[in-house]
Amino acid sequence: MTHAIAARFALAYGTFRFDVDLNLPGSGISALFGPSGSGKTTLLRCIAGLERPAQGYLSVNGKVWQDSARGLFLPTHRRALGYVFQQANLFPHLNVYRNVCFGLKRIGKRPADAGLDPTIELLGIGHLLERMPDRLSGGERQRVAIARALVLQPDILLMDEPLAALDFQRKQEILPYLTRLHQELDIPVLYVTHARQEVAKLADHLVVLHEGRVQAEGPLTETLSRLDLAQAEDQQAAMIWEGRIAAHERDYHLTRIDCAGIELSMPLIDAPVGTPVRVQIFARDVSVTLAAPHATSILNVLPATLTGMADSRNGQTVLHLTVGTLPLLAHITCKSRQLLNLQVGNSLYVQIKGTSLLN
């Protein structure tokens, strides 16, 4: 399959050993997630050619950029990539327009030939073009930095914690533009973060790194639902369901969402029927019953199958459930599991006490 990224690297820094073997989708956003020191930035630097491990192989949608077995190594300036860092690193003596266009001379393109206008529109920076960097907010500077990377029309976009240096308000300012990148770009994006909410909002594919190794990787919902990962026990453990607005019940201020044939009721959403949405369901907001409840104030009560469970060390059991074809996690007490005599394969009903809209 040529429409993919194959990345295999092995290197060492003192006692730190970095050894990964990945096959990632050739489009969409792949989030690289893990604690500080897990190797997220090292992986980006290897892909960018800023590190040259003794053992390395990299192909991006059929183009081989590195193969140590054949002595092949494209230097960074010959790799068709865009790189966005934590800090925007804009040239202080150039206005926004000249910052965005700075790299075009190196690749021999004029702004008109580089898709400049669509990029400016995508990032919403048209009104900023004459401003100097010192007159931009943190979120605006990052949007300019992303535009500078995209205008080069790269084969891959690397983003190294682009929101880490921003306060909460600036993060909320830029997240809608990152969501637009997710929806409109047809190139792969590798997005480094240690923030769960950024993963939930943006990622299609998830790579979990730990101490220089790949602990898990796969489609977002599949990886988030794995009981063998510590993330499933966390208080912030959640599942992400993709869906579309099916109908509005305006008299009740509710909107019905269709997620792969499963219908959820949510507070009224100001968007037309058919709009794609991404819904987050925290495991702490899911309870289970053996029979359909006959009188409950909870609107989202759905049949489910218990497909896995694991006890944690704090008296909690994590349930892996399947609702239609969709995975779902629930946190209950070990005592509740025993009282209900839960067994894998049980048919249950889940009560979803809360949902949140991510986009």
C-alpha positions in Angstrom: 0.0 0.0 0.0 1.6 3.2 -1.1 -0.9 5.6 0.5 0.7 5.3 3.9 3.7 6.4 6.0 6.2 3.7 6.9 8.6 4.8 9.6 11.2 2.6 11.2 13.9 4.2 13.3 16.4 3.1 16.0 18.8 5.3 17.9 20.2 5.9 21.3 20.9 9.0 23.5 22.9 7.8 26.5 20.6 5.5 28.4 17.5 6.4 26.3 16.7 3.9 23.5 14.4 4.9 20.7 13.1 2.1 18.6 9.8 2.4 16.6 8.2 0.6 13.7 5.1 2.3 12.4 2.7 2.2 9.5 0.5 5.2 9.6 -2.4 6.4 7.4 -1.4 8.5 4.4 -4.1 11.1 5.2 -5.9 12.5 8.3 -4.4 13.4 11.6 -2.2 10.9 13.5 -1.7 12.0 17.1 1.5 11.1 18.8 0.6 10.9 22.5 2.6 10.2 25.6 4.3 11.8 28.6 7.3 14.0 28.3 10.4 12.0 27.4 8.5 9.3 25.6 10.0 10.0 22.2 7.3 12.1 20.4 9.5 14.9 19.3 12.3 12.5 18.5 10.0 10.7 16.1 9.1 14.0 14.4 12.8 15.0 14.1 13.6 11.6 12.5 10.9 12.1 10.0 12.1 15.6 9.3 15.6 14.4 8.7 16.9 16.5 11.7 18.1 13.2 13.2 19.9 10.6 11.3 19.7 7.3 13.1 22.1 4.5 12.0 19.0 2.4 11.3 16.2 4.1 9.6 13.6 3.8 6.9 10.9 6.3 5.9 8.5 6.4 3.0 5.7 8.9 2.7 2.9 7.9 0.4 5.2 5.9 -1.9 8.2 8.3 -1.8 11.2 6.9 0.0 13.1 9.6 1.9 15.3 7.4 3.9 16.7 3.8 3.7 19.8 3.1 5.7 20.1 -0.4 4.1 20.7 1.3 0.7 22.6 4.3 2.1 19.7 6.7 1.1 19.1 9.8 3.2 17.3 12.9 1.9 18.4 16.0 3.9 15.7 18.1 5.5 15.7 20.8 2.8 14.9 18.1 0.1 12.0 16.6 2.1 8.6 18.0 1.1 7.4 18.7 4.6 6.0 21.5 6.8 7.0 21.8 10.4 5.2 23.7 13.1 6.9 24.1 16.5 5.6 25.1 19.9 6.8 28.6 19.3 5.7 30.3 16.1 9.3 31.6 15.4 8.1 34.3 13.0 10.7 36.8 11.6 10.1 39.9 13.7 11.2 42.3 10.9 8.7 40.9 8.3 5.0 41.4 8.3 2.6 38.5 8.2 2.4 38.3 4.4 6.2 38.2 4.0 6.5 35.6 6.8 4.0 33.3 5.1 5.7 33.7 1.7 9.3 33.4 3.1 9.9 29.8 2.1 8.5 30.1 -1.4 11.7 31.5 -2.9 13.6 28.5 -1.8 11.3 26.1 -3.6 11.1 28.4 -6.7 7.4 29.2 -6.5 5.4 32.4 -6.7 2.6 33.1 -4.1 0.0 32.9 -6.9 1.2 29.4 -7.8 1.4 28.1 -4.2 -2.2 28.1 -3.3 -1.6 31.2 -1.0 -5.2 32.5 -1.1 -6.8 29.2 0.0 -4.3 28.8 2.8 -5.0 32.3 4.0 -8.7 31.6 3.9 -8.3 28.3 5.7 -6.4 29.8 8.6 -8.5 33.0 8.7 -5.5 35.4 8.5 -6.5 37.6 5.6 -7.1 40.6 7.9 -3.6 40.2 9.5 -1.4 40.3 6.4 0.0 43.8 7.0 0.6 43.3 10.7 4.0 42.8 12.3 4.4 39.8 14.5 4.6 41.8 17.7 1.0 42.9 17.1 -0.4 39.4 17.0 -1.9 37.3 19.7 -0.3 33.9 20.5 -3.1 32.1 18.6 -2.7 34.4 15.6 1.1 33.8 15.5 0.5 30.0 15.5 -2.0 30.3 12.7 0.5 32.3 10.6 3.2 29.7 11.4 0.8 26.9 10.1 0.1 29.0 7.0 3.8 29.4 6.4 4.2 25.6 6.5 1.1 24.8 4.4 1.9 27.3 1.6 4.9 25.1 0.7 2.4 22.5 -0.3 4.1 19.7 1.7 3.6 16.0 1.4 3.3 15.8 5.2 2.7 18.3 8.0 4.5 17.9 11.3 3.1 19.7 14.3 5.1 19.6 17.6 2.7 20.6 20.4 1.5 23.7 18.6 -0.8 24.7 21.5 1.5 24.0 24.4 2.7 27.6 24.7 -0.8 29.1 24.6 -3.1 29.9 27.5 -6.6 28.4 27.6 -8.3 31.3 25.8 -5.8 31.2 22.9 -6.1 27.4 22.6 -9.9 27.8 22.2 -9.2 30.5 19.6 -7.0 28.3 17.4 -8.7 24.9 17.8 -11.5 25.6 15.3 -8.8 26.3 12.7 -7.1 23.0 13.5 -10.4 21.3 13.1 -10.7 22.9 9.6 -7.3 21.4 8.8 -8.6 18.0 9.8 -11.6 18.4 7.6 -10.1 20.0 4.5 -6.4 18.8 4.2 -5.7 15.7 2.1 -2.2 15.3 3.3 -1.1 13.4 6.5 -0.6 15.4 9.7 1.5 14.1 12.6 0.4 15.9 15.7 2.5 15.7 18.9 0.6 16.3 22.1 0.2 15.2 25.7 -3.3 16.8 26.0 -6.1 14.3 25.9 -8.6 16.9 24.7 -6.6 17.7 21.6 -6.4 14.0 20.8 -10.2 13.7 21.2 -11.0 16.8 19.1 -8.5 16.3 16.2 -7.1 12.8 15.8 -8.2 10.0 13.4 -5.3 7.7 14.4 -3.5 7.4 17.7 0.0 6.4 18.5 0.8 5.9 22.2 4.5 6.2 23.0 6.3 5.2 26.2 10.0 5.3 26.9 11.0 5.3 23.2 8.7 2.5 22.2 5.3 2.2 20.6 2.9 1.1 23.3 -0.2 1.0 21.1 -1.4 2.4 17.8 -4.4 2.3 15.6 -7.7 4.1 14.8 -8.7 6.5 17.5 -11.7 4.7 18.9 -10.1 1.3 18.7 -7.0 2.5 20.6 -8.9 4.5 23.2 -11.0 1.5 24.1 -8.1 -0.9 24.8 -8.3 -2.2 28.4 -4.5 -3.0 28.5 -3.6 0.7 28.4 -3.4 2.8 31.6 -5.5 5.5 29.8 -8.7 3.3 30.1 -8.5 3.5 33.9 -7.9 7.3 34.0 -10.6 9.6 35.3 -10.6 11.3 31.9 -11.0 8.1 29.9 -13.6 8.6 27.2 -14.8 7.3 23.8 -15.2 9.3 20.7 -18.2 8.6 18.4 -18.5 10.2 14.9 -22.0 11.0 13.8 -24.3 13.4 12.0 -27.2 15.6 13.2 -30.3 13.6 12.5 -33.1 15.9 13.7 -33.8 18.8 16.1 -36.5 18.7 18.8 -36.7 22.5 19.3 -39.6 22.4 21.7 -37.4 20.4 24.1 -34.1 22.2 23.1 -32.6 18.9 22.0 -30.8 17.6 19.0 -30.7 13.9 17.9 -27.4 12.6 16.6 -27.0 9.5 14.5 -23.8 7.6 15.2 -23.5 4.5 13.0 -27.2 3.8 13.5 -27.2 4.6 17.2 -29.1 7.6 18.2 -28.1 10.0 21.0 -30.0 13.0 22.4 -28.0 16.1 23.2 -28.7 19.7 24.1 -29.8 21.7 21.0 -27.0 22.3 18.5 -27.1 25.3 16.2 -26.3 23.5 13.0 -28.3 22.1 10.1 -29.5 18.5 9.8 -26.7 16.4 8.2 -23.8 18.3 9.9 -21.0 15.9 10.9 -20.2 16.0 14.6 -17.8 14.3 17.0 -19.2 13.3 20.4 -17.2 12.5 23.5 -18.6 10.1 26.2 -16.6 9.9 29.4 -16.5 6.4 31.0 -17.4 8.0 34.4 -20.7 9.1 32.8 -21.8 5.6 31.8 -23.7 3.2 34.1 -25.1 -0.3 33.3 -28.2 -2.2 34.1 -29.2 -5.8 33.5 -32.7 -4.9 32.3 -34.1 -1.9 30.4 -35.1 0.7 33.0 -38.8 1.6 33.0 -38.6 5.0 34.6 -35.5 7.1 34.3 -34.7 10.7 33.6 -31.7 9.7 31.5 -32.6 10.0 27.8 -29.7 8.0 26.3 -30.4 4.4 27.3 -29.0 1.9 24.8 -28.7 -1.9 24.5 -25.1 -3.1 24.7 -23.0 -6.2 25.0 -20.2 -6.6 27.6 -17.1 -7.5 25.6 -14.4 -7.1 28.2 -13.6 -5.9 31.7 -10.6 -5.3 33.9 -10.2 -4.5 37.6 -8.0 -1.6 38.6 -6.1 -1.2 41.8 -8.5 1.5 43.2 -11.6 -0.6 43.6 -12.8 0.2 40.1 -13.8 -2.0 37.2 -13.4 -0.8 33.6 -16.0 -2.3 31.3 -15.5 -2.5 27.5 -19.0 -2.5 25.9 -20.2 -2.7 22.3 -23.2 -0.6 21.4 -24.3 -1.6 17.9 -20.9 -1.5 16.2 -19.4 1.2 18.5 -17.1 0.7 21.5 -17.9 2.3 24.8 -16.1 2.3 28.2 -17.8 2.4 31.6 -16.3 2.8 35.0 -18.1 1.1 37.8 -17.1 -0.2 41.3 -15.8 -3.7 41.7 -18.6 -4.2 44.2 -21.2 -3.3 41.6 -19.6 -5.8 39.2 -19.9 -8.5 41.8 -23.4 -7.6 42.8 -24.5 -7.7 39.2 -22.5 -10.9 38.6 -21.2 -9.4 35.3 -19.7 -11.8 32.8 -18.2 -11.1 29.4 -20.9 -11.7 26.8 -23.8 -10.4 29.0 -26.5 -8.4 27.3 -26.9 -5.1 29.2 -28.3 -1.6 28.9 -26.1 1.4 29.2 -27.3 4.7 30.6 -25.2 7.6 29.3 -25.6 10.4 31.8 -23.6 13.0 29.9 -22.1 13.7 26.4 -20.1 16.6 25.1 -19.7 17.9 21.5 -16.2 18.3 20.4 -16.7 20.2 17.1 
